[in-house]
């Protein structure tokens, strides 16, 4: 069955947009795409602030490193539990209600964090909203609905570009939030060491309130009937069965590689501000600007990756970026001064995280429309579960002042990921490209059926 067409402004056959004409490119995007990109930006501002300051806030409240790591782990585990439910359900229902629920929940948790520092209530707010995990503007466990919705409004030939721009928007917002994270140093004399962090939750409240309005006004196309629900056409079953098996093979390999990647990220990502503070004895006024610069440069790297995907493909773009990031991951923990460690962290983030959009685009392009939420859920879940283990382990290491061990364990895992990514995923990318070329040769609905609907 033919998939529902992208919305107006993202029609089939539209040439890839250009970063050299930003206004024209923005206007060429579908209305839903523009609103989802804007929501990513606003959501990422508060995430940028909290990825710097949440662990420092808990430390100022007297929490030990193990407890800080455990509450972040709790947020990751809860998010992982919800991710699959959201992805699979949103395939059958609509995407919008899930994102509206996320924005409303985040507002409620921000109000709790603003009003109290009582450990049980504060822990509940952190776990439920996923505060402090630095998700680059993603909607936490509701991101499968977000990514699948974005894919519906974007032509397949433009997804590498649009998803990389989406990543860049998130890092621009994270950079702004990280700058705001330096503000507690100005208020410390008035509000106290711990109380000076609490106003940052106003940023969370404001950003999620704006996003609620953006998402509520975004148009969403109606779901088409799933191919599996058409028993009257038995001739389609072998093709659909073949496509189903191919997609399952892709998803199985994705889960395996994401497990390696997630374990590595969990050991080195969520507690970087805490690691800087404990190793170099620096506070938010020093860490915030470094994080802001890191996110800004990473945004530029994501824009560069958007161009690379058009010339070199998704898989090669990911491989090159992750290989460079691996070298810097090995160097980072042995840097003797804060400035050098910060520079290594900045460059590593740019190479490593600038490829997020390309990886997401590969996932949504490798499966058919009616399995896209499921695929994104598996992609997120297979990252979040192993990532959730990392902060508890890293918090214990940092609390014991073992500053190098988490990085080298992560480097070994990342090396396996980089070595395997190309051989595992390049055949799927090449197959998807071939199917897209075949689809463009004919406008016949019958031709789409012959390919099992895999061209979308």
N, C-alpha and C positions, 0 to 999 in steps of 0.2 A: 504494500500500500504506500502511496506517496505520502511523505512526511509533510506536515504543515509548513508553508513557506515562511521564511523570516519576515519580520514586520517591515513595513514601509521604511525605506532608508537603508535597508540591508538586503537588497535584492540579489538573486543569483546572477553571477557573472560580473558583478561590480568589481572593478580593479582594486587591488590593495591600496589602502590610504597611505598618505605620505605625512611624515612628521614635519616636513618643510612647510606644509600648509595647515597649521593646527586648527584654525577656525573653520576652514572648508571641511577638514576631516571630521571635526566635532559635529557639524551640521549634517554630514552624510550618515551618521549613526542613527539607529532607530530610537524613538523616544524612551523606550524602556531601557535601552543600553545606556543612554546618557544619564538617566536617573540612577541606575545601578552603579555606574562609575562615580557619580557624585556622592552616593551613599558610602561607597568604599572610602572616599576621601575623608568625609566627616567622621566616620567611625574610627578611622586610623589615628586621628589626632589624639583622642583619649588613650588609645592603645599605646601610642608612642610615649605619652607622659607616664603611664603606669608601668611600662616595661622598664623604665629607668627607676621610678621611685617606689613602686609597691614593696619590693624586697627591703629597700632602705627604710620605708615607713614601718614595716613589721620589725625590723632590727631596732629601730628607735623605740618601739613599744616594748622591747625586751625579749622578743621571740628568738630562740636559738636557730642556728642554720638548718638543723634537721626539720624543725617545725615549719620554717619558711618553705623548704623544699616540699614537705608533705602536703601543705595546703595547695601548692601549685600542681602537685601530682593529683590531688583530689579533683581539681577542676578539669584536668586533662582526662581522667578516667570517666567522670560524669559526661563530659563532652563526647567522648568516644562511644559511650552507651547510647547517647541520643542520636548520634550521627547516622547510623544505619537506618533507624526508624524514620528519621526525617527524609533521607534520600529516597528510600523505597516508597514511602507514602506520598511524597511530592510528585513521584512519577505518575501516580494514579489520580491525584487531586490537583490542586493549584499550588504554585510556588509562593505566591504573595502572602497568604496567611501565616506561613512559617516565619518569614522575615519580619512581619509585623509583630508576631509573638516575641521574637528575639529582641527587637528594639524596646518593647514594653517591659520585658523582663530585666533588661540592662538598666533601664530608668529606675525601676523599683530597687534593684540592688545598689545603684548609686546613691539613692536616698538613704538606704540603711547605712552604707559606709560613711556618708556625710554626718549621720546623726549619732553614731556610736563607735567606740573602739573595743567594746566588749568582745573577747576572743571568739566565743561561739557564734555570735551574730555576724561579726566581721568575716569569720571563716566561711560561713554559709553564703554571704554575699559574693566573696571571692570565687568560691567553687561554682555557684550557680551561673555567674556572669562570665567566668573565665578571665577575671581581671589579672593583669600582669604577664600574660603569655605572649604578648607582642605578635598578634596574628596578622599584621600587615593589613588591617582593615577588614579581614574576613569576618563573617557573621558566626563565628564559633561553630558549635555543632549544627547550626542551621545553614552553614556554607554550602552543603550539597544542593539545597534549593536555590541558593544564590547563583552558583556556578552553572547549574542546569538551565536556569531562567536566562542567564546571560547568553548561553549557547544558542537558545531558541531564537534569539533576536539578531544573531550574527551569522552571515554567510560562512560556510566552512573554510573558504579560501582566505578569510580575513581573521580567523580565530587566533592564530599565532600572534598577529599584530594586536588585536583588541585585548586579549588576555594579558599580554605583556604591558600594554598601556594601563590596564586595570591594576596590575602589580605596581607600576610606577606611581599611579595616583595614591595607592596605599602608602608607599614609602615617602612621598611628599608630605602627606598628612602626618606620618610618624615623625618626620623631621621637625615639623611645627610643634607636635606634642612633646618631643624630647627637649626642645628649647624651653617650653613651658615648665618642664620638670626641674629646671634650675631655680624656679621661683621660691620654693620653700626656704632657701637660704636667706631670702629677703625678709621673710616673715618670722623667722625663728625666734628673734628677740621678743616678739609680741605673743606668738601663739605657742612657743615652746618647741623642743626638738621633735616631738611626735606630732603635735597639733598642727605644725606648719605644713604637713603633707595633706591634711584632710581637705582643704579647698580644691585640690585637684579633681575631686570627684564631681565638682560642678561642671568640669569640662565633659565628663562622661555623660552627665545628665543632659547637657545642652546638645551634644553631638547626637545622641540617640533620639532625642525629641525631634531634631531636624530630620533625621533619617526616617522616622515614622511618617512624617509628612511626605517625604520624597517617595518612599516605597508605596504609600497609600495611593499616590497619584500616578504610578507607573502602569501602563496598559499591559495586560497579560493575555496572550492568545489562548483560545480554548484548546483543551487536550483532544487529540485525534484518537480514534480507536486503535488499540494495540493490534499488531499483525496476528498475534497468537489467538485472537478472538474471531478469526474468520474461517471456521471449519468448512464453509461452503466452497472453498477453493483449495482442495487438497494438493493440487499441483504445486502450490507454493511451499509446502512443508519441507521438502528436502533442502531448498535454498535457505529457508529460515533456520533450519536445523544446522546447516553448515556455518551460517553466519553466527549462530548462537555459540557453537563450539569454538569458533575462531575468537570470539569476544571473551569467552571464558578462559581460553589460554592466555590471552593478553592480560586479563584481570588477575589470574593466578600469579603470573610473573611480576605484575605491578605490586601485588601485596608482598611478595618476597623481597623485592628491592626496597620498597618503602620501609620495611621493617629495619633494614640496615640503616637507612637514612634517618628514620625517626629516632632510633636509639642514639645516633651520633648528635642529632640536633638537641635532643633532650639533655644531653650531658653538657652542652656548651652554650645553648641559647638563652633560656629563660632567666638564668642567674648571672649573666655577664656583668650587670651593674654591681651586684653583690660581690662578685669576684674582683672587680676593679677596686671596690671600697676596701675589701679585706687585704688584698695583696699590696696595694699602693697607698692605702690610707687617704683616699680622696672621697669627697662628698658629691652631692648632686650638682653643685655649682661647677665642678670640673667634669663630671660624667655626662650631664645633660647636653652641653654643647658638642661633645664628642659623638654622642649618640645621634644628635641632630645632623651633624655633618655626615655620619655614616648612612643614615637613612636618605639624605639628599643625594649622595653619590650613588647609592643603590638604586634610587629612582632613575638617575641618568643611565645606569647600567641596564635597567629594565627597558628603557626607551631604545638603547642600543641593541638589546636582544630582540626587540620588536623588528628592527631592520634586518638583523641577522637571520631571523626565521624566514624572511622572504627570500633571502639569497642562498642560505645554506641548509635550511630545513630545521625542524624542531629538535631532532635528536643531536645533531652535531652542535647546535647552539648550546644545548644543555651540557654536553660532554666537555666542551672547551671551558665554559664558565666554571663547572664544578672541579675540573682538574686544577685550574689556577687557585681556586679557593682552598683546595686540599694542601697545596704547598704552604699557603699562609697560615692554615690551621696548625701545621707542625711548628712554624716559627713563633706564633703568637705567645705561648706560655713561657718561652725562655727569654723574652725581651726584658732587659734589665730596668728600663725606665717606663713610666706611665705613657709618655708621649709616643715612644716606639710601639708599645703594646696597643695603644689606641689606633695608631696608623695601620698596624697589621690587621686589627679588627675591622677597621673601615674598609680596607681593600678586600679582605676576605668576604665581608658581607656583600660588597658590590658584585664580586664575581659569582658568589654562591647563590645569593637570594635574588639576584637579577634574573635568574632563569626560572623563577616560580611560574610566571605566566606561560612560558613555553611548555613546561611540564603539564600544567592544567589543560592547555589546548590539546596536547597529545591525547590525554585521557578522554575528553569529551568528543574528540574526532574519531576515536577508535571504536565507538559503539553506536548503535542506532538510537534514535530519539527516545523510544520508550524504555530504554535501559540507562539513560544518561544520569538520572539521579542516583540510581543504584551504583553506577560506576564511580561517580564522584564520591559517594558515601564510602565505598571501599578504599578509594584513594585517600580520603581524609582519615578514615578509621585506622587504616594500616600505618598511617603516620602518627596519629594521636596516641594510640595505645603504647607503642614503644617510647614515644616522646614523654609520656606521663611517668614512665619509670625514671627517666633521666634526672629531673630536678631533685628528687629525694636522694639519689646517689650523689649527685654533684654537691648538694647542700651539705651532706655529711663530709665529703672530701674537703670542701672549702672551710667548713667549721673546724676541721682538724688541721687546716693549713697545708693540705696536700694540693698545691695549686696546679701541678703539671699533669697529674694522672688523668683527670677527666678529658683533657684535650688529646692525649695520645691514644686513649681507648677510642675516642671519637674518630681520630685520624685513621686508625686501622679499619673501622667500619666504613668510613667514607671512601677509602681506597678501593675496597671491594665494590662499592656502589658505582664508582666512576668506571672501573674496569668492565663491569657487566652491562652498564646501561646501553651502550651502543649495540653490541651483539644481540641483546635481548629485544630491543625496541625498534631498531632500524627496519627489520622486515615488515613490521606492522605499519610504520610510516610510509614505506614504499608501496605497500598494498593499498593503503588508503588513498595515496596520490593517484594510483592507477585507476581506482574505482571512480574518483572524481573526474578524471579525464574521460572515462567512458560515459559518465552521466552527462557531461557537457555536449557529447556528440548527438544526443537525442533528447527531445522534449517529451518523448512518449512515456506515459505512465507505465506501460508494459515493461519498458527498459528498466525502470526503477525496481520493478518487482523481480526482474531477473537477477538483480544484484542483491536481493534480500533486504533492500532498504538500508544498506550500510553506507550509502553515500552521504548521509546527513551527519 
